[in-house]
Amino acid sequence: MQSQIERIKACLNGGRRRDEHPAVPVTPEELAVEAAAAVAAGAEALHLHPRERGGAQSLHFGDVGAAVSAVRSACPGVPVGVTTGLWISDGDVGRRLALVDSWADLPSAARPDFASVNVGEPGFADLVEVLRRAGIGVEAGVWSTADAQRLAASRVSWTRILVEVVDGTAETAVATADAILTSLDDFGITAPRLLHGEEATCWPLVVHAGRLGLPTRIGLEDTVVGPADEPVVDNADLVRRALAAWNAAASHRR
């Protein structure tokens, strides 16, 4: 299932620790509870980072399968995606490829609908091929105009382009995002796009995405506070606040 996201995807945990926010879900059961609440709040798709028993991020067959199957059971019909971040395999490109290749053996109920692949990481094209063979959709993580150029040179087809502004400030976020979006246009890359930021760039880009009519992403992976730096309860709380901000910006769209 790789349906189009109209407004918002929830990113439930990322590499976030419990000491950063007590509601960060770690176990499959916790991910399922947070996912169901986020969907009830309006999330149309889910992104998660499976964890091993000790709480570290994992690409291992068993950890991915357990997390995805728990979330899918709690949220039937909602697309579920996972990370393929190279840092999880300690920068070992071959090990990451082998781990992701094993996902093809997961039963359909435990196999992700899509996975994000950062095009700035080495070995991304081979990873895309492995995911495609497994029937898993691929989101391209584009963090810069240089990434947009790499994407164009790859000649790979994508389920979705994630325009991700992961560095910078609230003041620079929109200009950085617009530069990446313009580069994608210039290279003729027409796959569906999703725009989001992290930490300081998160909320400005939720608003900018609404202004542009692009879907966005929100969750404890990206931020642990609301748009005015106020405390938030959990992922569902973030989804509700983001939808309100997105809708308000969209209502003023030219």
N, C-alpha and C positions, 0 to 999 in steps of 0.2 A: 504494500500500500504506500503510494508516494503522492498523495493528493496535494493540491496547491494550498499553501497557507495564505489566508486572506489578510489576517491582522497580526497574530501573535503565536510564537512558539515559546514554550517554557523550558528553560535550562535549569535543571533541578539542583545540581550539586557541583559539577566541575571538579576541581581539585580543592575546593573550599573545605576548611576544617571546622569541627564543632566549636573550637574556641573562638572562631570568627563569628559564628552565629549558631545558636543551639538547635535550630530547626533544620540544619543541613542533613539530608538523608544519606545514609551510608549503606545499610543493608538492603537486600532486595525488598524486604517487607516495608521498610521505611520509604524507599523509593516509590513503592506502589501507593502508599497512603498519600504522599506528597503529590504524586502524579494525578491521582483521582481528584484531589482538592483543586489542583491547578486547572484541570479540565473543567470542573464544575464552575470555576471562576471565569472561564472563557478561553483557555488555551486550546489551540487547534492541532498542535503537534508537540512532541516531547523530545528533549535531548538530555542524555544522561551519561555519566562517567561511571561504569561499573567499578566496584571495589573488591579487593580480595578480603579474606577474613580479617586481616589486621587493619583494614581501612585504607590501604594504599590503592591508587588507581590501577586498573588491570585491563589487559586485552586478552586475558586467558579465556579459552573456550568456555569453561565451566562458569566463570564469573560473569561473562557477557550473557550467556544463556539464562542464568538464574535471574539476573536483573531484568532482562528484556521480557522473559516469560511472566514474571511477577507484575511488571507494569502493564503488560498487554492484558493480563487477566483482569486487572483493576480498571482498565480503560479500553474496553473492546471497541475496535473500529478507529482508534486514534493512532496515527503514525508515530512510531517510536524509533529514534535515532541514537547513535552512540558516537563517541570520539574515536579517532585513531592517532591521537597525538604522539609524536615520536618520542617525546620526553618519557612516556610511560615505559618504553623499552630501553630507557637510558641512552637514547640516541643510536641504538643499534638497528640499522635499516633492515638487514636481513632477518633479524629476530622478529621485528614488527611484522614484516611480510608473512613470515611463517605463522605467527599467531593469528593474524587476520585471515589467512588462507584456511585455517581450521574452522572458521565460522560457517563455511559451506556445509559442514557436517552437522550443524545444529538443526534440530527439527524446526519446521516452519514457525511454530508458536514461540520459539526461543530465538529466532534469527531476526536481527534488526531490519526495519524497513529501509533505513538509509544510514549512512555514516558520513561524518565530516572528514575531509582530507585537506590539510593545509598545504597550498601549492608552494609555499616558501620552504617546505621541508624536502630534503633529498629523498628520491625514490617515490615521489608521489604518483607518477604515471603508472609504474608497475603496481602500486597499491590500488589504483583505480581499476585496473584490469582484473585483479583478484576479486575485488568487490563485485564488479559487473558479472563475473562468472558465477558468483554465488547468488546472483539475483538480488543484490543489495544496491539500492540507489546511492548516488554519491553527491554530496554537497561540497563545493569548492570553497575553502576558506581563503579569502583574498584580503590581505592586510595592508597592501600598498599598491601604488601604481606599478612597481616592479613585478609584483605578483600578477597583476592584470596582464602584463606582457608575457610572463611565463605561461599563463593560462591560454593566451592566444596562440602561443607557439606549440602548445601540447596537442592541439587538434582533438581534444577529448570532449565528449558530450557529458553534460552535467544535469542532474536533477534540479539543482538550485545553486546559485552563487551567493555565498555569505560574504557580504561586505562588512568586515570586522575592523573597527577602529579600536585597537587594544592598547594604544599608547596615546599620550597627549593630555590635553586639558579640556575642560568644558568649553573654553573659549575657542580652541582650535578644532574641536571635533567635527563641526559641520563642514568647514573648509576641507579638511582631510577626506571626509566621506565623499564630498562632491568631486574632489580630484580623482578618487578611485572610480566613482561612477562614470565620470567623463571618459576616463581611460577605457573602461569596458565598452562604452559607446564607440569610441574611436577605433577599437580593435574589432568591432562588429560582433561582440559577444552578446547574445540575445536570450540566454537562459533566464528563467525567473530569478529575481534577486530578493534578498532579505538583508536589511540594514540594522546593525546593532553596534553598541559599544560596550566597554567594560569599565567598571569603577567610575572615574570622573567623567568619562565620555558616554556613559550609559544613558542617563536621562535626556541629555540634549539630543541624542540620536533616536530615542523613542519618539520624541516630538517631531524631529525632522523626517523620520520615516512616515509618520502620519501626514505631514505636510506634503510629502512626495507621493503618497498613496502606496508605499512599499510596506510589506510586512516587517515586523521587528521581532526581537527576542528579549525575554526578561526572565530572571530567576536568581537564585542565590549564587549561581556560578558567576554572574555578571556584577551583582551588587548586593549589599546587605542593608541598604537604606533606601528610603523613598526619595522623591524628586526634590524635596526640601531638606535632605539629610536627616529626615525623621526616622525613628526606629520602625521596622516592619516585623510582622509576626512570622511569616513563612512565605513559601513560593506563591501560594494562592493570593496572599495579600499583595505581593508584587504584581501579579497578573492583573488584579483588579485596578491597581493604581496606574499601571501601564496602559491598560485599555482606555481608562478615562483620559489620560494624557494624549494618547494616539487619536482618539475620537475627537477631542477638542481641537487638535491641530488639523485633522482632516476636515472638520467643518468649515475651516477658513481656507481650504485649498482653492487655488485659482483655477 
